[in-house]
Amino acid sequence: MTIMNGGGSNTNWPTVSCTVPGSTTPPTTPPTTPPTTPPTTPPTTPPPSGSAPLKPRMVIMTDITSADWEPDDMESLIHVLASADMYEIDGIISTTGWSLDGSSPLQTSHIYDVINAYAKDLPNLMKRSGQTGFLADETHQRIGYWPSPDHLRSLVKEGLDVRGMGAVGAGKDSAGSNQVVSVVDQADTRPVWMTFWGSGNTLAQALWHVQNTRSAADLATFISKVRVYAITDQDRGYTGEGYSNSSQYWMRKTFPSLFYIWSETAWGEYGSTIKNTYWPQYTSKIQGHGALGGMYPTWKYIVEGDSPSWLHLWPGLNDPNDPSQYGFGGRFIYGTGPDGQTKAYTDNTGDPANQSRAAIDRTLQDQTNNFISRIDWATNGTGNRNPNLVVNNDNGYTPLTLTATPGSTVTLTTTGTTDPDGNAITYTWTHDTGTGYTGTVNLTTTGTTTNIQIPTNTAGQTISIILRAADNGTPSLATYRRIQIKTS
């Protein structure tokens, strides 16, 4: 079968598929280290041979409230803890934001409520990876490891109960900002992703503290280890207030080398599409199932608007350090942000917004199924698991990089791919025309092998190919891998 792909702004990328019986192996190596601006990829610390890769590191900053106030942060926290084997959570910080403007106390107790529900479901969740206990030192976690409830409780901190620049400056340190400094200072080559579900002023205070207590070189080192994924700018009001008092504006302006994703489209597309399309699956297969599903609230305005910030890090589909690659958290282009003044990776308007919507729409059923299957495990201690994908004898998660010359043929094979539950697997190959080479590419698939004809006009460019391996279990689960073909 042959397929023609092309069109740089095309959001309906053509695909080619085949189905083969399933079998059994595990994945490796999640994306771990930075680009600055624009993205680059410094060396990472590889895991020992034969072991699972280290997880991506993440700090959550959330303006969580009660379910009857604004439930979407609670929804996102339930979802991410049901996926806690995929992430190393280094902090859960209660902050202000659109739900809490500083006129009422932070509602940190709800974080503990969700962790307590996780603790009840954890014995069943651990069966998913065969885990029987906890590490004495729960730093440097590997994919497949479920953190202990006590470890998660130790990471819960508070920022200041103030919105905007009132939380930044002399005497404004908090348990939350101290946690950020401590985490970034750890001897670990992996970047630390700061996910802003509410205000980012806790990170702003941490940066202010380092700026005012360390050398310029030490500040630069600190900033180089930080990544931001911000769900809009919640350090200002949601009714159109200006950016001048936002600490997030201050960070972008003061630290232009700070890696900063500013989502204005992906989060809205994600939350509104679940509400309008997928909510019946949530009510029938998530709510009321297990302790986590039992406390999953019904939406009030939008569903899980903050989840794209951590789904951006889900291993396999994209390198989080290159936001131009579409992933589960959207797609972003570097340029001037919605404030008209500062630079960031954005999806605010035009083609970047359309591409980001398409990325969410293209993958949302797969992520919904991932969540459902994890709630199945939380409830029953059994369920479906994702295929273990192998491409050209490589079972990693980071993009597989190959080299080729224009006019040559590149062969990709999924030989060795297995399904832990013995399900049949359907493979779908797609040319991602939104990044790198945007012209026409021919892919021909026979069984587990796909041949890619490299166009003659591709010298010095990169062709991005996405492989999706989906099983026929209940629900159907997919594993993704990106292949980057660099031409000389």
C-alpha positions in Angstrom: 0.0 0.0 0.0 1.4 3.5 -0.9 0.4 6.8 0.6 1.2 10.4 -0.4 1.7 12.9 2.4 2.2 16.6 2.2 1.0 20.1 3.0 2.8 22.1 5.7 -0.4 23.4 7.4 -2.5 20.3 6.7 -4.2 19.1 9.9 -5.7 15.9 8.3 -2.4 14.0 7.8 -2.9 10.9 5.7 -2.0 7.5 7.2 -1.2 3.9 6.2 -2.2 1.0 8.5 -1.8 -2.7 9.0 -2.8 -5.2 11.7 -0.7 -8.1 13.1 -1.1 -10.4 16.1 0.3 -9.3 19.4 3.1 -10.7 21.6 5.5 -9.2 24.7 8.6 -6.6 25.8 8.8 -3.1 27.6 9.6 0.4 26.3 12.6 2.6 27.3 14.0 6.2 27.4 11.7 9.2 27.8 12.8 12.6 26.6 14.8 14.2 29.4 16.9 17.3 28.4 16.4 20.8 27.0 16.5 23.0 24.1 16.8 26.7 24.9 15.4 29.0 22.1 14.9 27.5 19.6 15.1 23.9 20.9 18.4 21.9 21.0 19.1 18.6 22.8 22.0 18.3 25.2 23.2 15.0 26.5 21.0 13.1 29.0 21.8 10.6 31.7 20.8 7.2 30.3 19.4 4.5 32.5 21.4 1.3 33.1 21.1 -1.3 30.4 18.0 -3.4 30.7 16.1 -1.1 33.1 13.1 1.2 32.5 14.0 4.8 31.6 13.8 7.6 34.2 10.5 9.5 34.3 10.1 13.1 33.2 10.2 15.4 36.3 7.3 17.7 37.1 6.1 20.2 39.6 2.4 21.0 39.7 1.2 24.5 40.6 -2.6 24.3 41.2 -5.4 26.7 42.2 -7.4 23.6 43.3 -10.7 24.2 45.0 -13.7 22.2 46.1 -15.7 20.3 43.5 -18.7 22.7 43.8 -16.4 25.7 43.3 -14.3 24.9 40.2 -13.7 21.2 39.8 -11.3 21.0 36.8 -8.1 21.1 38.9 -9.4 18.3 41.0 -10.2 16.3 37.8 -6.7 16.9 36.5 -5.1 15.8 39.8 -7.1 12.6 39.9 -6.1 11.9 36.3 -2.4 12.5 36.8 -2.3 10.4 40.0 -3.9 7.6 38.0 -0.9 8.0 35.7 1.7 8.4 38.4 3.8 5.6 37.1 4.7 7.8 34.1 5.9 10.9 35.9 8.2 11.8 38.7 6.1 14.4 40.6 8.6 16.7 42.6 6.0 19.1 44.1 2.3 19.7 44.3 2.0 23.4 45.2 -1.2 25.1 46.1 -1.4 28.5 44.5 -3.7 31.3 43.5 -5.1 31.5 40.0 -8.3 32.1 38.2 -10.2 30.1 40.8 -8.5 31.8 43.8 -7.5 35.5 43.5 -6.1 35.9 47.0 -9.4 37.1 48.5 -10.0 33.7 50.1 -7.7 31.1 51.6 -5.9 28.5 49.5 -7.7 25.1 49.5 -4.7 22.8 49.9 -6.7 20.2 51.8 -8.2 19.0 48.5 -4.8 17.9 47.3 -4.6 15.6 50.3 -8.1 14.3 49.6 -7.0 13.1 46.2 -3.8 11.6 47.5 -5.9 9.7 50.1 -8.0 8.3 47.3 -4.9 7.3 45.4 -3.7 5.5 48.5 -6.8 3.4 48.5 -6.5 2.4 44.9 -2.7 2.0 44.9 -2.5 -1.8 45.8 -4.6 -2.4 42.6 -2.6 0.1 40.5 0.7 -1.5 41.5 -0.5 -4.8 40.0 -0.3 -3.1 36.6 3.5 -3.2 36.7 4.0 -6.0 39.3 5.2 -3.6 42.0 5.2 -5.0 45.5 6.8 -2.2 47.6 8.3 1.2 47.6 11.9 2.5 47.2 13.7 3.9 50.3 14.7 6.8 48.2 11.9 7.9 45.8 13.9 10.2 43.7 15.2 9.1 40.3 12.0 7.1 39.7 11.8 4.9 36.6 8.7 4.5 34.4 6.4 1.9 35.8 7.1 2.9 39.5 4.1 4.0 41.5 5.2 6.5 44.3 4.1 5.9 47.9 1.3 8.1 49.3 3.6 9.4 52.0 6.1 10.5 49.4 3.4 12.4 47.6 2.1 14.0 50.8 5.7 15.2 51.6 5.7 17.1 48.3 2.5 19.2 49.0 3.4 22.8 49.7 1.8 26.2 49.6 2.7 29.4 47.7 1.6 32.8 48.9 -2.1 33.5 49.0 -1.6 36.5 46.6 -2.0 36.8 42.9 0.4 38.8 40.7 3.6 40.5 41.5 2.5 40.9 45.1 3.9 37.4 45.6 7.4 38.3 44.3 10.2 40.1 46.1 12.0 40.5 49.4 10.4 38.5 52.2 8.1 36.7 49.8 9.7 33.2 50.0 7.2 30.4 50.8 7.3 26.7 51.3 6.3 26.4 47.7 9.1 28.6 46.3 11.6 26.9 48.6 10.5 23.5 47.2 11.0 24.8 43.6 14.6 25.9 44.4 15.4 22.6 46.2 14.1 20.5 43.3 15.9 22.4 40.6 19.1 22.4 42.6 19.1 18.6 42.8 22.0 16.8 41.1 20.0 15.5 38.2 20.4 16.2 34.5 16.7 15.9 33.7 14.9 19.2 33.3 12.1 20.1 35.8 8.8 20.9 34.2 6.8 23.6 36.0 3.2 23.0 35.1 1.0 26.1 35.8 -2.6 25.0 36.5 -3.1 28.3 38.3 -0.7 31.1 38.9 3.1 30.7 38.2 4.1 33.3 40.8 5.7 30.6 43.1 8.2 29.9 40.3 8.6 33.7 39.9 9.6 34.0 43.5 12.0 31.1 43.2 13.7 32.8 40.2 13.7 36.2 42.1 15.4 34.5 45.1 18.1 32.9 42.9 18.6 36.1 41.0 19.2 38.0 44.2 21.3 35.4 46.1 23.6 33.9 43.4 25.9 34.8 40.7 24.8 35.5 37.1 26.3 32.2 36.0 24.5 30.2 38.7 21.3 31.9 37.8 21.8 30.9 34.1 22.4 27.3 35.2 19.3 27.3 37.3 17.1 28.7 34.5 18.6 26.2 32.0 17.1 23.3 34.1 13.6 24.8 34.2 10.8 24.2 31.6 7.4 25.9 31.9 4.0 24.8 30.5 1.5 27.4 31.4 -2.3 27.0 31.0 -3.0 30.6 29.8 -1.9 33.4 32.2 -3.7 32.9 35.5 -1.6 35.4 37.4 -4.0 38.0 36.1 -7.8 38.0 36.1 -9.8 36.1 33.5 -12.0 39.1 32.5 -9.4 40.7 30.3 -7.1 42.5 32.8 -3.7 43.6 31.4 -0.4 41.7 31.9 1.6 44.3 33.7 1.0 42.9 37.2 1.4 39.2 36.1 4.5 37.5 37.5 4.4 35.3 34.4 4.8 38.4 32.2 7.6 39.4 34.5 9.4 36.1 34.1 9.1 36.1 30.3 10.4 39.7 30.1 13.1 39.4 32.8 14.4 35.9 31.8 14.2 35.7 28.0 16.1 32.4 28.0 13.5 30.7 30.1 11.9 27.8 28.2 8.2 28.8 28.2 5.1 27.2 26.6 2.1 29.4 26.7 -1.1 27.5 25.9 -4.1 29.4 24.9 -5.7 26.9 22.5 -4.8 23.4 23.5 -6.3 23.5 27.0 -9.6 24.9 25.8 -9.8 22.4 23.0 -9.0 19.5 25.4 -11.5 20.5 28.1 -14.4 21.5 25.8 -14.0 18.4 23.6 -14.2 16.1 26.6 -17.3 18.0 27.8 -19.0 18.0 24.5 -17.9 14.7 23.0 -16.3 12.3 25.5 -18.2 13.0 28.7 -20.5 10.0 28.4 -17.4 7.8 28.6 -16.3 9.6 31.8 -19.7 9.2 33.5 -20.0 5.5 32.6 -16.4 4.3 32.9 -14.6 6.7 35.3 -17.0 8.3 37.7 -17.9 6.0 40.6 -15.1 3.5 39.7 -12.6 2.9 42.5 -11.6 5.6 45.0 -10.2 8.0 42.4 -13.1 7.6 40.1 -15.5 7.8 43.0 -14.4 11.4 43.8 -14.0 12.5 40.1 -16.3 15.5 40.0 -18.8 16.5 37.3 -17.6 19.5 35.2 -18.8 23.0 35.9 -17.2 25.1 33.2 -14.7 22.8 31.4 -13.2 19.4 32.0 -9.6 19.0 33.0 -8.5 22.2 31.4 -5.0 21.8 33.0 -4.2 18.3 31.8 -2.5 19.2 28.6 0.4 20.6 30.7 1.4 17.2 31.9 0.2 15.2 28.9 2.8 17.2 26.9 5.4 15.0 28.8 3.7 11.6 28.1 6.5 9.6 26.6 6.6 8.5 23.0 4.7 10.8 20.6 6.9 13.9 20.9 10.1 15.3 22.4 8.7 17.7 25.0 11.8 19.9 24.4 10.7 20.6 20.9 7.1 22.1 21.1 6.8 22.2 17.3 6.3 18.4 17.4 2.7 17.7 18.0 2.0 15.8 21.2 -0.8 15.0 23.6 -0.6 18.5 25.0 -0.8 20.3 21.6 1.7 21.9 19.3 3.4 25.3 19.7 5.5 27.7 17.6 8.1 30.1 19.1 7.2 33.8 18.7 5.6 36.8 20.3 2.9 35.8 22.8 -0.6 37.1 23.3 0.7 40.0 25.4 2.3 41.4 22.2 5.6 41.9 24.0 7.3 38.8 25.3 8.4 35.6 23.5 7.2 32.1 24.2 6.1 28.9 22.5 2.5 29.7 21.7 -0.7 28.4 20.0 -2.7 31.6 20.3 -4.1 32.3 16.8 -4.0 31.3 13.2 -2.2 28.2 11.9 -0.5 27.5 15.3 -3.9 27.4 17.0 -5.4 25.2 14.3 -2.4 22.8 14.5 -2.7 22.7 18.3 -6.4 21.9 18.1 -5.7 19.2 15.6 -3.1 17.6 17.8 -5.5 17.4 20.7 -8.4 16.1 18.5 -6.2 13.5 16.9 -5.1 11.9 20.2 -7.9 12.6 22.7 -9.7 9.3 22.3 -6.4 7.4 22.9 -5.8 9.4 26.1 -9.3 8.9 27.2 -8.8 5.2 26.8 -5.6 5.4 28.8 -7.4 7.0 31.6 -10.3 4.5 31.5 -7.9 1.5 31.5 -6.0 2.9 34.6 -9.3 3.4 36.4 -10.1 -0.2 35.5 -6.8 -1.2 37.2 -7.6 1.0 40.2 -11.0 -0.6 40.6 -10.3 -4.3 39.8 -6.6 -4.8 39.9 -6.8 -6.0 36.2 -7.2 -4.3 32.9 -5.7 -3.7 29.5 -2.1 -2.5 29.0 -0.4 -0.6 26.2 1.6 -2.4 23.5 5.4 -2.5 24.0 6.6 -0.9 20.8 9.9 -1.7 19.0 11.1 0.2 15.9 14.3 -1.0 14.2 15.3 -3.0 17.3 14.9 0.1 19.5 12.3 0.0 22.3 12.8 3.5 23.6 10.5 6.4 24.0 12.5 9.3 22.7 12.3 10.1 19.0 14.3 7.6 17.0 16.7 9.5 14.8 17.9 8.1 11.5 20.0 9.6 8.7 19.4 9.3 5.0 20.4 10.8 1.6 17.8 12.4 -0.7 16.5 9.8 -3.2 17.2 6.8 -0.9 14.8 4.4 0.8 14.5 4.1 4.6 13.1 0.9 6.0 11.3 0.8 9.3 10.2 -2.4 11.0 8.1 -3.1 14.1 9.5 -6.6 14.5 9.8 -7.4 18.2 6.8 -5.3 19.2 4.6 -7.2 21.7 1.4 -6.7 23.6 1.5 -7.7 27.3 -2.0 -9.1 27.1 -1.6 -10.9 23.8 -3.8 -8.6 21.8 -3.6 -8.0 18.1 -1.9 -4.7 17.1 -2.8 -2.3 14.3 0.1 -0.1 13.1 -0.6 3.3 11.6 2.2 5.4 10.0 1.8 9.1 9.5 4.0 11.8 8.0 3.8 14.8 10.4 3.7 17.7 8.0 3.5 20.4 10.7 7.3 20.2 11.5 10.4 19.7 9.3 9.9 18.7 5.7 6.4 19.5 4.6 6.3 18.1 1.0 5.0 14.8 -0.3 6.5 11.6 1.1 5.7 8.1 -0.1 5.3 5.3 2.5 4.7 1.7 1.4 3.8 -0.9 4.1 3.9 -4.7 4.0 3.2 -6.5 7.2 5.5 -5.1 9.9 7.8 -3.3 7.4 7.3 0.2 6.0 9.6 1.7 3.3 9.9 5.4 3.0 11.1 7.0 -0.2 13.1 10.1 0.7 12.3 12.9 -1.8 15.2 14.3 -3.8 14.6 17.9 -2.5 15.0 17.2 1.2 18.7 17.9 1.7 19.4 19.3 5.2 15.8 18.8 6.3 14.1 16.4 8.8 11.1 14.1 7.9 9.0 13.3 10.9 7.1 10.0 10.9 4.7 9.0 13.6 4.0 5.4 14.4 0.9 4.5 16.3 0.5 0.9 17.6 -3.0 0.2 18.9 -4.2 -3.1 20.4 -7.7 -4.6 20.2 -8.2 -4.8 23.9 -10.9 -3.2 26.0 -10.5 -0.3 25.8 -8.1 -0.2 22.9 -4.8 1.2 24.0 -2.1 2.9 21.8 1.6 3.4 22.0 3.3 6.0 19.9 6.8 6.5 18.6 8.2 9.4 16.5 10.9 8.7 13.9 13.1 11.7 12.8 14.8 11.1 9.4 17.6 13.7 8.9 18.8 14.1 5.4 22.3 15.1 4.3 
